[in-house]
Amino acid sequence: MNITVWNEYRHEKENPVVTDIYPEGIHTCIAEFLEGDDHVVKTATLDEEEHGLTDEVLANTDVLVWWGHKAHDEVKDEVAEKVKQRVLDGMGLVVLHSGHFSKVFKKLMGTSCDLKWREADDRERMWVVDPTHPITEGLGEYIEIEKEEMYGEHFDIPAPDELVFLSWFEGGEVFRSGATFKRGRGKVFYFRPGHETYPTYYHKDVQKVIQNGVKWANNEGTPKNVYGNSQPLEDISEK
């Protein structure tokens, strides 16, 4: 599988707290635990040419992992549109944490993707609500995260095809933290945890979910749909 991990890579350069947690960038941390099983894992960042997402890179990406937060508006519209089209053509997409506000995710959802939020060191308990789903393989009944940014309902997304995780936060809110969608030939997995000032991506269960999510999102040669005018498969009798 060819995996590309995309990250703004801004907080890590500007905020010493984030630098201490992810000295090589969130994208590098994620790429390291996705390596193995014959995966080819590459990274791309906002300040690279075409944000690191050239036609060649996208054409050779089976699954794209996306982390963004403070610079959504700096992503060029034409690049976001190219990513959207690749998803419709069959590329998998795993959107993490504040990537819910990315141009790519909003284009694919067709809604504002807005929500409630709070930074107050909330404890998060993320319950597995679909234990038969392959994304939950190797997990227990829930994932406990000691400190995280709170995301709360209402989360303005379309009704998911599958709801995999539901979070409860110490302040009392709940949130649909793991949801899947099908768009065209592509599969999309949104996964909530991962605020930059917390070491969430070192959590073994969080890593397991992302590993499983990438595997689930990979399009394993499903047939390509053919549209437009179509010739009959059988002779049509004259009437």
C-alpha positions in Angstrom: 0.0 0.0 0.0 1.2 3.5 -0.9 0.4 5.9 2.0 0.9 9.7 2.0 0.6 11.5 5.4 -0.2 15.2 4.9 0.3 17.8 7.6 0.3 21.6 7.8 3.5 21.4 9.8 3.0 24.9 11.3 2.3 24.4 15.0 5.5 22.3 15.4 7.6 25.3 14.1 5.8 28.0 16.0 4.7 26.6 19.3 7.4 25.2 21.6 4.9 23.0 23.5 4.1 21.3 20.2 7.8 21.2 19.2 8.6 19.3 22.4 5.9 16.7 21.7 6.4 16.3 18.0 9.9 17.5 17.2 9.9 16.1 13.7 6.3 17.0 13.1 3.0 15.2 13.5 3.3 13.8 10.0 6.6 12.1 10.9 5.1 10.5 14.1 2.2 9.1 12.2 4.3 7.9 9.2 6.6 6.0 11.6 3.8 3.9 13.1 2.2 3.3 9.7 5.4 1.8 8.3 5.7 -2.0 7.9 3.6 -4.7 6.3 5.2 -3.7 3.0 3.7 -0.2 3.1 5.4 2.6 1.4 4.8 5.7 3.5 5.7 9.2 2.4 4.9 12.6 3.9 3.8 16.0 2.4 3.4 19.4 4.0 1.6 22.7 3.3 4.7 24.7 2.4 6.0 22.3 -0.3 5.2 23.0 -3.9 1.6 22.2 -4.6 1.5 21.4 -0.8 3.4 18.2 -1.6 0.4 16.8 -3.5 1.4 16.9 -7.1 -0.5 14.9 -9.7 2.3 12.3 -9.5 2.1 12.0 -5.7 -1.7 11.7 -5.8 -1.7 9.2 -8.6 0.6 7.0 -6.6 -1.2 7.3 -3.3 -3.6 4.5 -2.2 -4.6 6.2 1.1 -4.1 9.8 2.1 -4.0 10.7 5.8 -4.8 14.4 6.5 -4.0 16.6 9.5 -4.7 20.3 9.4 -5.8 23.0 11.8 -4.7 26.7 11.6 -4.1 27.0 7.9 -7.0 25.4 6.2 -7.6 28.6 4.1 -4.0 28.4 2.8 -4.7 25.2 0.9 -5.2 26.1 -2.7 -8.7 25.4 -4.0 -7.3 23.6 -7.0 -5.3 21.2 -4.8 -8.3 20.5 -2.6 -10.3 19.8 -5.7 -7.7 17.4 -7.1 -7.7 15.5 -3.8 -11.5 15.3 -3.8 -11.4 14.0 -7.3 -8.9 11.3 -6.4 -11.1 10.2 -3.6 -14.1 10.0 -6.0 -11.8 7.9 -8.3 -10.9 5.5 -5.5 -8.2 6.9 -3.2 -8.9 6.3 0.5 -8.9 9.3 2.9 -8.3 9.3 6.6 -9.1 12.7 8.1 -7.8 13.4 11.6 -8.9 15.7 14.4 -9.3 19.3 13.2 -9.1 18.1 9.6 -12.9 18.2 9.9 -12.6 21.9 8.8 -10.3 21.2 5.8 -11.4 22.2 2.4 -11.1 18.6 1.3 -13.4 17.2 4.0 -16.0 19.9 3.6 -16.1 19.4 -0.2 -16.7 15.7 0.3 -19.3 16.2 3.0 -21.2 19.1 1.5 -21.9 20.6 5.0 -20.2 23.1 7.3 -18.6 20.4 9.4 -18.8 22.7 12.4 -18.9 21.6 16.1 -18.4 22.7 19.7 -14.9 22.7 21.2 -13.0 23.4 24.4 -9.3 23.2 25.5 -9.4 22.3 29.2 -7.5 19.0 29.6 -10.7 16.9 29.4 -10.5 13.2 29.9 -12.0 11.4 26.9 -13.5 8.0 26.9 -14.1 6.8 23.3 -16.5 3.9 23.1 -16.5 1.3 20.4 -20.1 1.4 19.2 -19.6 -1.0 16.2 -17.4 -3.8 17.5 -17.8 -5.8 14.3 -16.2 -3.1 12.2 -12.6 -3.9 11.0 -11.4 -0.5 12.2 -12.0 -1.7 15.8 -9.8 -4.8 15.4 -7.5 -5.4 18.4 -9.3 -2.9 20.7 -11.2 -3.2 23.9 -14.6 -1.8 24.6 -13.3 1.8 24.8 -10.2 3.9 24.5 -9.3 6.2 27.4 -7.3 9.3 26.7 -6.1 11.2 29.8 -6.2 14.7 28.3 -7.6 15.9 25.0 -9.4 18.9 23.4 -13.1 18.5 23.7 -15.2 18.2 20.6 -19.0 18.3 21.2 -22.2 17.8 19.3 -23.8 18.9 17.2 -21.3 17.9 14.6 -22.6 19.2 11.3 -21.8 16.3 9.0 -24.1 14.1 6.9 -25.4 10.9 8.6 -22.4 8.6 8.5 -22.5 5.3 6.6 -21.2 3.7 9.7 -20.6 5.1 13.2 -17.6 3.4 14.8 -16.7 5.4 17.9 -18.7 7.7 20.2 -16.8 9.9 22.7 -17.7 11.1 26.2 -15.8 14.0 27.7 -15.2 14.9 31.3 -17.2 18.1 30.9 -20.3 16.1 29.9 -20.3 16.4 26.1 -20.5 13.5 23.6 -19.2 13.4 20.0 -19.3 11.1 17.0 -15.5 10.5 17.0 -15.2 7.8 14.4 -17.3 7.8 11.3 -17.1 6.4 7.8 -18.4 7.6 4.4 -18.3 6.4 0.8 -17.8 8.9 -1.9 -17.7 7.7 -5.5 -15.2 4.8 -5.4 -13.4 6.2 -2.4 -13.8 5.5 1.3 -13.4 8.2 4.0 -12.7 7.7 7.7 -13.0 10.6 10.1 -11.2 10.1 13.4 -11.4 12.8 16.1 -8.4 12.5 18.6 -5.1 14.4 18.0 -4.9 17.9 19.3 -1.4 19.2 18.7 -0.6 20.1 22.3 -1.3 16.6 23.6 0.8 13.4 22.9 -2.2 11.6 21.5 -0.5 10.1 18.5 1.8 8.1 20.8 -1.2 6.4 22.4 -1.1 2.8 21.2 -4.8 2.4 20.8 -5.0 5.6 18.8 -2.2 4.3 16.6 -4.1 1.0 16.2 -7.2 2.8 15.0 -5.3 4.8 12.4 -3.5 1.7 11.2 -6.8 -0.1 10.9 -8.5 2.9 9.3 -5.8 3.1 6.6 -6.2 -0.6 5.8 -10.0 -0.2 5.7 -9.8 2.9 3.4 -7.6 1.2 0.8 -9.4 0.4 -2.4 -8.5 -3.1 -3.4 -9.3 -3.1 -7.0 -13.0 -2.6 -7.0 -14.5 -2.2 -10.5 -14.6 1.3 -12.0 -18.1 2.5 -12.8 -18.9 3.4 -16.4 -21.4 6.2 -17.1 -23.0 7.8 -20.1 -24.6 6.3 -23.2 -24.5 2.6 -23.1 -25.0 -0.1 -25.8 -27.3 -3.0 -25.0 -25.7 -6.3 -23.8 -28.4 -8.3 -25.6 -30.2 -7.9 -28.9 -33.2 -5.8 -28.6 -36.1 -7.1 -30.8 -37.7 -4.7 -33.2 -41.3 -4.0 -32.3 
